[in-house]
Amino acid sequence: MSSENHNSKQHHFGQGKLPGEHPYGDLGQIVFIFIFLIVWVLDSFVFKFSTVLAVYIPLAVRLILAALLFGISFYLFRASHHVVSEARESERKLLHTGPFSKVRHPLYLSVLVLYLAFIVATLSLASFVLWIFIFVFYNFIAAYEEKQLLVVFEQDYAEYIKKVPRWIVG
């Protein structure tokens, strides 16, 4: 294997825009957050056209559940970011410690859980339907990135996929 080819395989996802990241991943995430916030605010506080379930679950219960989801999201984000930051300072390698040992995309999962926290707080069904589309988008970019990681890390990543689920913490 040539030195140039070997060096191209020595990277991980955590150092800005890397070759394995989906080219529209960042843009899609930004677009979805704005669309989600607009739909959530308009449905939850202005038009209230799909928040009919909110009358059946007390606000205090919804806020407690939302706070738990915010906490989970914050933990996943912070712990994942910590692992990624440490990896930046060392040699580039496959990340499989901390939250990466439980789920393959903890940073993406933290964002998905954050969206759910907002949804639970107001029980906006319109926001939940949008969340399904957002989940499909994240699943798409995660699958794309996994294909790239298989090329880079070959058997190591194939073994990682067998042991660690994409989304559901095992």
URLINQUI-V6657 format. One line per field, one symbol per residue. ss: DSSP state (H for helix, E for strand, L for the rest). Layout:
# URLINQUI-V6657
ss->???
This chain:
# URLINQUI-V6657
ss->LLHHHHHHLLLLLLLLLLLLLLLLHHHHHHHHHHHHHHHHHHHHHHHLLLLHHHHLLLHHHHHHHHHHHHHHHHHHHHHHHHHHHHHHHLLLLLLLLHHHHLELLHHHHHHHHHHHHHHHHHLLHHHHHHHHHHHHHHHHHHHHHHHHHHHHHHHHHHHHHHHLELLLLL
